[in-house]
Structures are given as C-alpha cells and as structure tokens.
Amino acid sequence: ILYGCGVYFHEHASYSSSYSRLDSSGERTMFLARVLIGKTCIGSSSMKVPPVGFDTTTDGQHIFVVYHDASAYGEYLITYK
C-alpha cells in the first residue's frame, strides 16, 4: 500500500496485468473499469481516506486510488493469455 488504503487503478493495462494471477488453464482476468477520479492529491501509505476536499489519491501520474464503491464501475471482465 503506497498511496492509501483504497482500490488501486492504473491507466495502462500492461502495468495492472503484473498483478493478475494465472488460473489453472493459464489465463488471467482483469476488469476494464470506469473510474470517477474527482479532485486528486498525492497519496501516502498512512492514508485511510483522502484529505478533506479530495476524492482520490494518486502517485501524480498513472496510479489512482479510490475509497468509495460508487467511484468505480467494472464495465468489462476480460480474460486473456
């Protein structure tokens, strides 16, 4: 946990793929999600929620951490090898 205690998203699927485990048939799964970012701030490992006035934490570039279920919608479940 680098940028807070929430659900992590990355704008590049190749980065997220490294966190996906192979199943017994050698396939991986990943969600393609719509994520509401809102106002962001740089996160830290000690954050349980973003500071007042912010919706999401980030690494400042590609990683976004959301803290509310309504902030992300898993639109597609993708299976790949």
Steps between C-alpha positions, in 0.01 A plus 500: 500500500684803374238765434226419752262224614261489206449328165784561255463570128765563235444660162713234323371141489856365462588629849186354657559167326804439719261476799270245333558133585496216251211257549526123450452535122772764466260792463484830685203727567476876535219754526478792262347761728354846485641696793386837633820679597376837621753719679829320569793534737822305541432201723705340776495157663350641821185635331174320575298762310605803295531835680192723521432657162649211299333195344791283388869452573763447232869455432475821297509322163330168426374337823168604653357377830127526570337457840128461425324216318301746290822650357576204273296282268647176363355524149669197341665188640776409254658154484832468319817291463 
